[in-house]
Every structure is written in structure tokens, then in C-alpha cells.
Amino acid sequence: MSETPHGLIAFCRENQRVCPLPARWNTLFEMLPNRKRTALGWEPALPLTLEAWDHTPGVLKTLRLAEHIEWAAEHGALEPVAKFLRSLPEEEWLHAS
């Protein structure tokens, strides 16, 4: 069965997962093909790590992760991204409290 963005996003939200922890999320971001700097930042947008980590609500982190998954799908990288995310142990995820 092949991976779909919807199925991977659903997996990422199971067990009250929000997003990977910062180091892992940065690894995921580096996997995304065709990333580029724009006049206003990056496309796709950067992971919500570093200073943004403590000041961003979980729902916005979840939405940004979904954007990254959709970007991967649109640029032919869904399979390796899915393999990476599905391999992360629970302790490598931020969970909703």
C-alpha cells in the first residue's frame, strides 16, 4: 500500500503527537527537496524550532508539519519522509499535554 499525505498526517497526529522534537524536525526539513530562500523567508516555511519552539502553540506546530508533509508529496519525497517519520520513537515527538 502506498503512502498518502493524508495517511501520514493522520499517523503524525496519533497518540497526541504534535510534531517531531526540534533536532528531528530539522532533519526532516533537510530532506525536503527544492527548498529555497525567498524575500520573506523560506519556501516551505522553516520548522517551528529555536526561538519559535517555546512561543508557538501545538496546533500551529501540527499545521506546519502537515505543510512539510504536503511539500514532500508535491516534490516526490513522500516515501522517504514517511519512512523517517514512522521510524521515530515516541520519545522523539512532542506530545500534547
N, C-alpha and C positions, 0 to 999 in steps of 0.2 A: 504494500500500500504506500503510495507516495505522500509526501508531506504537503500540507497546505498551510498558508499563513494563518488562516482561522484556527486550524487544529493546533498549531504551535503556540499561538497566543493563548488559546484555552489551556494548554498544558502549563504555560508560564503563570497562569492565574490559579492553578490548583493549589491546594494546601495553604491558601492565603499567601502565596508568593506575590511579591511586588515587582522585584527586579533582581538581577544578579548584584552581588556586592561590587563596590567600585572597581577593584582590580580586574575582576572577571568581566564586568561590563565594558571596560576599556579594551580588553582582549577581543570581545565581540565586535566592538566598533571598528577595530583594526581589520577585522575580517570582511567588513562591508566594502564591496567594490565600488569604484567610481566616486569615492568621497571627494569633495572639493571645497576649498575655501571660497567664500563669497564675500561681497562687500559687507554683509551683515553677520557673518559668522561662518557656519559650515552647513553643507548640504550632504547628507542629512544632518540634523542638529546633533550636537555633541551629547554624550551621556550626561545625566544629571549627577555628576560626581564632584569632587573637590569642594569648593565653597558652596555649590548648589545642593550638595547632599543633605546637609542639616536643615536647609531652609525650603526644601521642596516637599510638598505633600506626597504621600504614597501614590495617590491616584494619578498625579502628573508623571511620576516615575514610570508607572504602569503604561500610561499612554505613550511615553517616549520610547519605551521598549517595544511596544507594538509598532511604532513608526519604523524602528530599526528592522524589525522582522519583515514588515511590508517592503522596505527598501531592498532587503536581501532577496525577497521573492521577485521583485521587479527587475533586479540586476543579475539574476541567475545564480544566486548564492544561498538559496533557502536550505538546501540539503546540508552543507557543512555547518551553517548556523544552527540548524535544528539539532544536528549531531552534537555540537558543542553545548547548547543549552540543555539538552536532555541528559547529557553526561554529568552536569554539575550536581554535586551532592547538596542536600538540603541546607547544610551549613554555609554554602556559598551563595545563598539567596537572602535577601531582605524579606522578612515576613511581616504582614500586617499584625498589629497588636490586638 
